[in-house]
Amino acid sequence: MNRISRFDTAKTILMGRVVFCHALTFCPGPLAVKEVARFSVLGCAMPLFMFMSGFLSKPRPLKRSTIGLCLLFVLCNTLGNLVLSLSYGIPFDLFRRAPVMWYLLALIVYRLAMPFFSAIPAIPLVAGAFVLSWSFAFLPTSFPPVVGKLFAFLPFFVLGHVIARETPLKRFRNWITSGKTPFRNWFLYAFILVAIWTAGAWFALKGIRPGFLTKNVTFTAFGGGFSTVQWRIVFQLLYVIMGICFLKLCPTHETILSNYGARTLPVYLFHPYILIPVAAFVSIHQELGPWFIRYAAMAFAALVSLAFFHPWFLAAISRLLNCQRRKQSQLACIPSNDPYPGISSTGDEKP
């Protein structure tokens, strides 16, 4: 069964951006650098991952693969907390959510909700998802942030699911997945993407003030009221535009990068185990040198983290989830209708 090469290429590039963004944000340094990284480096990465996951997902009954996802979450969360405890010398807490584990939790929740998504008409489903994401701007800051992230990224997952399932959107669906980008349009998409990145970086530098951070407006938006809702709508619109432009810049044919598109989940789950100890070391030993030395160390740790693209790590996750191997590939992969970043191939059921 053919994979969507454009999606695979996009996943590989986006995962690299996510790893290097986390390297910048984990490292102690100026708040301005972290804000620029969250918008310009990370940018539309997580919303676009959610969109592609929703696009490639189909409703399924609760099976062992879903239970396997829960086991994977428990194992990775426990290991992440152990790494945090050993790196920073803090007490081990089994029930503390480790870094980046929110994404796996979101996939579990969205997977369980897929039958309900499929039963709701497209327009009310998309509108309800966006309204629900905006409503969290009025909740107190004491509300669990992970819940805010679940609803903040829900519209992108739902949008991908609706575009994939609705027949009237077939032309747009084909344009997104397999429509080739003319050479003259490639520069247009690139210009729009760079312009938004530049404007977002400037805003991140100029807009830093108490109670207003890019991550809060985009991912949590608690306690901000109507002003925060307005900024969330702006950021959501920008992420949709950036996502479309980014996909159209990716080739529709197989490339070296697309060969790694099926292996992004292990990179996402395991890269904090490399970054956290290095971040703790440079944080404790700040006398080692100026700030760029610390960032260079984090960049090197990010490069090492890319080793998780090796197929052995994906095979280990596949065995945990009790999945079958593709007959035509030497790489183990998750069934094609599972909403995992970089592992799903198409939305069709496998025999």
C-alpha positions as a printed NumPy array, in Angstrom:
array([[  0.   ,   0.   ,   0.   ],
       [  1.499,   3.296,  -1.149],
       [  2.48 ,   5.938,   1.346],
       [  1.842,   9.65 ,   0.882],
       [  5.346,  10.821,   0.024],
       [  4.539,  14.492,   0.586],
       [  3.382,  13.742,   4.131],
       [  6.423,  11.565,   4.833],
       [  8.819,  14.28 ,   3.703],
       [  6.962,  16.885,   5.746],
       [  7.028,  14.684,   8.858],
       [ 10.767,  14.159,   8.644],
       [ 11.502,  17.876,   8.304],
       [  9.008,  18.847,  10.991],
       [ 10.389,  16.305,  13.433],
       [ 13.859,  17.733,  12.994],
       [ 12.456,  21.182,  13.736],
       [ 10.674,  19.898,  16.835],
       [ 13.86 ,  18.33 ,  18.209],
       [ 15.949,  21.47 ,  17.663],
       [ 13.184,  23.682,  19.059],
       [ 13.123,  21.589,  22.231],
       [ 16.906,  21.861,  22.387],
       [ 16.524,  25.657,  22.465],
       [ 13.626,  25.744,  24.915],
       [ 15.085,  23.152,  27.332],
       [ 18.362,  25.061,  27.535],
       [ 18.548,  27.915,  30.077],
       [ 18.695,  31.156,  28.159],
       [ 16.914,  34.377,  27.224],
       [ 13.135,  34.226,  27.081],
       [ 13.232,  35.947,  23.694],
       [ 15.146,  33.004,  22.184],
       [ 12.576,  30.552,  23.516],
       [  9.679,  32.607,  22.156],
       [ 11.243,  32.914,  18.7  ],
       [ 11.93 ,  29.166,  18.73 ],
       [  8.34 ,  28.344,  19.628],
       [  6.94 ,  30.277,  16.701],
       [  9.603,  30.476,  13.993],
       [ 11.428,  27.178,  14.58 ],
       [  8.551,  25.052,  15.854],
       [  5.993,  27.132,  13.985],
       [  3.216,  25.034,  12.508],
       [  4.944,  21.712,  13.259],
       [  2.615,  20.304,  15.934],
       [ -0.613,  21.65 ,  14.355],
       [  0.486,  20.139,  11.037],
       [  1.319,  16.829,  12.712],
       [ -2.179,  16.832,  14.181],
       [ -3.682,  17.657,  10.792],
       [ -1.875,  14.766,   9.102],
       [ -2.808,  12.415,  11.941],
       [ -6.466,  13.319,  11.575],
       [ -6.221,  13.011,   7.797],
       [ -4.842,   9.471,   8.051],
       [ -7.189,   8.273,  10.792],
       [-10.331,   6.193,  10.538],
       [-12.734,   5.178,  13.315],
       [-11.957,   1.773,  14.806],
       [-13.208,  -0.118,  17.821],
       [-11.026,  -0.313,  20.896],
       [ -8.41 ,  -2.973,  20.171],
       [ -5.095,  -4.145,  21.521],
       [ -3.28 ,  -1.427,  19.602],
       [ -5.091,   1.222,  21.663],
       [ -4.206,  -0.622,  24.846],
       [ -0.653,  -0.841,  23.54 ],
       [ -0.637,   2.941,  23.116],
       [ -1.612,   3.303,  26.758],
       [  1.201,   0.931,  27.767],
       [  3.615,   2.936,  25.627],
       [  2.491,   6.111,  27.374],
       [  3.023,   4.583,  30.825],
       [  6.479,   3.253,  29.929],
       [  7.717,   6.446,  28.265],
       [  6.225,   8.661,  30.968],
       [  7.88 ,   6.586,  33.703],
       [ 11.231,   6.657,  31.909],
       [ 10.908,  10.393,  31.311],
       [ 10.263,  11.063,  35.001],
       [ 13.219,   8.878,  35.906],
       [ 15.461,  10.904,  33.572],
       [ 14.153,  14.139,  35.108],
       [ 14.826,  12.883,  38.62 ],
       [ 18.354,  11.74 ,  37.841],
       [ 19.22 ,  14.87 ,  35.843],
       [ 17.881,  17.552,  38.162],
       [ 17.901,  15.691,  41.475],
       [ 14.172,  16.096,  42.033],
       [ 11.985,  13.437,  43.695],
       [ 10.659,  10.763,  41.377],
       [  6.921,  11.096,  40.777],
       [  5.238,   8.305,  38.855],
       [  2.145,  10.425,  38.189],
       [  3.965,  13.49 ,  36.917],
       [  3.612,  14.036,  33.18 ],
       [  7.007,  13.862,  31.53 ],
       [  7.988,  16.277,  28.726],
       [  6.302,  15.757,  25.313],
       [  4.027,  13.027,  26.684],
       [  1.002,  15.246,  26.155],
       [  1.112,  14.421,  22.441],
       [  0.823,  10.682,  22.961],
       [ -2.001,  11.293,  25.427],
       [ -3.766,  13.45 ,  22.839],
       [ -3.488,  10.685,  20.234],
       [ -5.07 ,   8.222,  22.656],
       [ -7.96 ,  10.571,  23.421],
       [ -8.533,  11.475,  19.766],
       [ -8.405,   7.795,  18.8  ],
       [-11.097,   6.935,  21.314],
       [-13.209,   9.854,  20.076],
       [-12.967,   8.925,  16.382],
       [-16.385,   7.133,  16.261],
       [-18.002,  10.311,  17.585],
       [-16.138,  12.487,  15.093],
       [-17.346,  10.331,  12.214],
       [-20.97 ,  10.513,  13.378],
       [-21.091,  14.327,  13.409],
       [-21.596,  16.351,  10.185],
       [-18.521,  18.157,   8.951],
       [-19.497,  21.797,   9.531],
       [-20.777,  21.377,  13.119],
       [-17.772,  19.18 ,  13.923],
       [-15.173,  21.7  ,  12.719],
       [-17.02 ,  24.679,  14.181],
       [-17.475,  22.929,  17.516],
       [-13.791,  21.978,  17.687],
       [-12.655,  25.56 ,  17.117],
       [-15.183,  27.011,  19.576],
       [-14.118,  24.465,  22.172],
       [-10.469,  25.433,  21.714],
       [-11.371,  29.101,  22.215],
       [-13.45 ,  28.441,  25.335],
       [-10.399,  27.435,  27.353],
       [ -9.245,  31.054,  27.373],
       [-11.794,  31.699,  30.122],
       [-10.699,  28.926,  32.479],
       [ -8.459,  29.695,  35.474],
       [ -4.717,  29.247,  35.196],
       [ -4.887,  26.475,  37.8  ],
       [ -6.609,  24.203,  35.26 ],
       [ -4.364,  21.333,  34.044],
       [ -2.381,  22.606,  31.029],
       [ -2.431,  19.189,  29.335],
       [ -6.212,  19.448,  28.993],
       [ -5.76 ,  22.818,  27.346],
       [ -3.393,  21.286,  24.821],
       [ -5.866,  18.519,  24.046],
       [ -8.466,  21.086,  23.055],
       [ -6.003,  23.552,  21.518],
       [ -4.887,  21.025,  18.894],
       [ -8.286,  19.363,  18.455],
       [ -9.368,  21.68 ,  15.578],
       [ -6.345,  20.703,  13.485],
       [ -6.942,  16.975,  14.011],
       [-10.64 ,  17.38 ,  13.184],
       [ -9.858,  19.52 ,  10.144],
       [ -7.616,  16.801,   8.722],
       [-10.218,  14.126,   9.417],
       [-12.982,  16.111,   7.708],
       [-10.888,  16.894,   4.616],
       [-10.012,  13.214,   4.263],
       [-13.562,  11.897,   4.599],
       [-15.757,  14.423,   2.78 ],
       [-16.384,  13.717,  -0.908],
       [-16.987,  17.391,  -1.873],
       [-13.455,  18.138,  -0.665],
       [-11.865,  15.528,  -2.929],
       [-10.284,  18.107,  -5.242],
       [ -8.753,  19.998,  -2.327],
       [ -7.676,  16.685,  -0.775],
       [ -5.84 ,  15.676,  -3.93 ],
       [ -4.326,  19.151,  -4.214],
       [ -2.895,  18.853,  -0.712],
       [ -1.596,  15.286,  -0.973],
       [ -0.531,  14.76 ,  -4.568],
       [ -0.95 ,  18.024,  -6.47 ],
       [  2.407,  19.072,  -7.876],
       [  3.59 ,  22.609,  -7.203],
       [  4.579,  24.604, -10.309],
       [  8.011,  26.167, -10.103],
       [  6.629,  29.742, -10.089],
       [  4.181,  28.914,  -7.273],
       [  6.959,  27.336,  -5.208],
       [  8.511,  30.773,  -4.714],
       [  5.134,  32.207,  -3.731],
       [  4.591,  29.59 ,  -1.027],
       [  8.158,  30.036,   0.186],
       [  7.733,  33.814,   0.37 ],
       [  4.492,  33.527,   2.357],
       [  6.078,  31.043,   4.752],
       [  9.199,  33.14 ,   5.338],
       [  7.113,  36.315,   5.729],
       [  4.957,  34.731,   8.434],
       [  8.021,  33.28 ,  10.186],
       [  9.714,  36.684,  10.156],
       [  6.626,  38.529,  11.379],
       [  6.065,  35.912,  14.061],
       [  9.665,  36.167,  15.252],
       [  9.375,  39.947,  15.466],
       [  6.099,  39.662,  17.362],
       [  7.598,  37.116,  19.747],
       [ 10.429,  39.534,  20.502],
       [  8.22 ,  42.604,  20.848],
       [  5.194,  40.974,  22.433],
       [  6.847,  39.413,  25.478],
       [  5.201,  40.753,  28.598],
       [  3.757,  39.228,  31.811],
       [  0.884,  36.913,  31.062],
       [  1.442,  36.914,  27.288],
       [  3.591,  34.134,  25.848],
       [  3.365,  32.42 ,  22.491],
       [  2.992,  29.008,  24.109],
       [  0.101,  30.213,  26.298],
       [ -1.754,  31.882,  23.45 ],
       [ -1.24 ,  28.929,  21.119],
       [ -1.34 ,  25.893,  23.372],
       [ -3.125,  26.77 ,  26.627],
       [ -4.607,  30.3  ,  26.622],
       [ -5.789,  30.148,  30.223],
       [ -7.144,  33.154,  32.05 ],
       [ -6.735,  35.587,  29.171],
       [-10.36 ,  36.189,  28.333],
       [-11.48 ,  37.7  ,  25.036],
       [ -8.085,  39.231,  24.252],
       [ -6.45 ,  35.813,  24.382],
       [ -9.204,  34.319,  22.206],
       [ -8.51 ,  36.946,  19.559],
       [ -4.814,  36.107,  19.503],
       [ -5.546,  32.37 ,  19.439],
       [ -7.744,  32.838,  16.363],
       [ -4.938,  34.807,  14.678],
       [ -2.366,  32.131,  15.488],
       [ -4.663,  29.327,  14.321],
       [ -5.201,  31.11 ,  11.011],
       [ -1.463,  31.631,  10.604],
       [ -0.753,  27.969,  11.368],
       [ -3.288,  26.842,   8.756],
       [ -1.701,  29.097,   6.122],
       [  1.803,  28.006,   7.124],
       [  0.776,  24.343,   7.035],
       [ -0.654,  24.592,   3.534],
       [  2.4  ,  26.444,   2.231],
       [  4.774,  24.007,   3.889],
       [  3.019,  20.959,   2.418],
       [  2.972,  22.494,  -1.044],
       [  6.736,  23.042,  -0.807],
       [  7.287,  19.32 ,  -0.161],
       [  7.693,  17.12 ,  -3.261],
       [  5.07 ,  14.55 ,  -4.179],
       [  7.636,  11.909,  -5.18 ],
       [  9.781,   9.771,  -2.921],
       [ 12.933,  11.382,  -1.586],
       [ 15.63 ,  10.533,   0.928],
       [ 13.662,  12.419,   3.571],
       [ 10.415,  10.6  ,   2.804],
       [ 12.129,   7.305,   3.617],
       [ 12.353,   8.484,   7.243],
       [  8.728,   9.628,   7.447],
       [  7.631,   6.317,   8.959],
       [ 10.009,   6.649,  11.922],
       [  9.165,   9.979,  13.535],
       [  7.268,   8.653,  16.567],
       [ 10.359,   7.092,  18.241],
       [ 12.284,  10.324,  17.658],
       [  9.539,  12.365,  19.288],
       [  9.122,  10.052,  22.269],
       [ 12.792,   9.4  ,  23.008],
       [ 14.638,  12.632,  22.164],
       [ 13.962,  14.196,  25.618],
       [ 16.032,  11.401,  27.173],
       [ 19.061,  12.896,  25.4  ],
       [ 18.181,  16.587,  25.699],
       [ 17.152,  16.673,  29.374],
       [ 20.471,  15.429,  30.847],
       [ 22.448,  17.803,  28.627],
       [ 20.141,  20.714,  29.528],
       [ 20.545,  19.904,  33.221],
       [ 24.339,  19.768,  32.857],
       [ 24.666,  23.134,  31.087],
       [ 22.195,  24.648,  33.547],
       [ 24.204,  23.543,  36.578],
       [ 27.599,  24.334,  35.035],
       [ 26.923,  27.741,  33.494],
       [ 30.515,  28.717,  34.197],
       [ 31.597,  26.542,  31.262],
       [ 31.351,  29.458,  28.887],
       [ 29.07 ,  32.02 ,  27.223],
       [ 25.52 ,  31.32 ,  26.16 ],
       [ 26.412,  30.145,  22.65 ],
       [ 28.507,  27.325,  24.138],
       [ 25.43 ,  26.05 ,  25.955],
       [ 23.348,  26.25 ,  22.783],
       [ 26.077,  24.472,  20.828],
       [ 25.979,  21.64 ,  23.373],
       [ 22.195,  21.417,  23.022],
       [ 22.466,  21.454,  19.227],
       [ 24.908,  18.549,  19.384],
       [ 22.5  ,  16.673,  21.697],
       [ 19.721,  17.313,  19.173],
       [ 21.831,  15.806,  16.394],
       [ 22.472,  12.732,  18.551],
       [ 18.719,  12.45 ,  19.165],
       [ 18.149,  12.025,  15.437],
       [ 19.676,   8.553,  15.813],
       [ 16.226,   7.471,  16.954],
       [ 15.263,   7.521,  13.271],
       [ 16.944,   4.104,  13.096],
       [ 14.324,   1.45 ,  12.174],
       [ 15.179,  -0.633,  15.256],
       [ 13.328,   1.822,  17.524],
       [ 10.213,   1.746,  15.355],
       [ 10.365,  -2.055,  15.302],
       [ 10.517,  -2.085,  19.104],
       [  7.389,   0.092,  19.345],
       [  5.643,  -2.057,  16.74 ],
       [  6.328,  -5.212,  18.747],
       [  5.008,  -3.498,  21.851],
       [  1.8  ,  -2.6  ,  20.065],
       [  1.532,  -6.13 ,  18.631],
       [  1.579,  -4.91 ,  15.031],
       [  2.33 ,  -6.786,  11.852],
       [  5.118,  -5.931,   9.454],
       [  4.517,  -4.715,   5.971],
       [  5.055,  -7.517,   3.493],
       [  6.655,  -5.211,   0.962],
       [  8.969,  -3.394,   3.379],
       [ 11.719,  -4.344,   5.772],
       [ 10.583,  -1.669,   8.204],
       [  8.007,  -2.453,  10.873],
       [  5.198,   0.039,  10.853],
       [  2.   ,   0.8  ,  12.704],
       [ -1.278,  -0.072,  10.903],
       [ -2.027,   2.603,   8.351],
       [ -5.153,   3.967,  10.019],
       [ -3.521,   4.769,  13.333],
       [ -3.069,   8.492,  14.093],
       [  0.629,   8.436,  14.899],
       [  2.937,  11.108,  13.464],
       [  5.044,   9.672,  10.699],
       [  3.761,   6.099,  11.049],
       [  0.378,   6.16 ,   9.309],
       [  0.512,   5.906,   5.572],
       [ -3.036,   6.177,   4.207],
       [ -6.489,   6.215,   5.663],
       [ -7.44 ,   2.872,   4.212],
       [ -7.949,  -0.28 ,   6.225],
       [ -5.267,  -2.944,   5.867],
       [ -6.342,  -6.51 ,   5.254]])
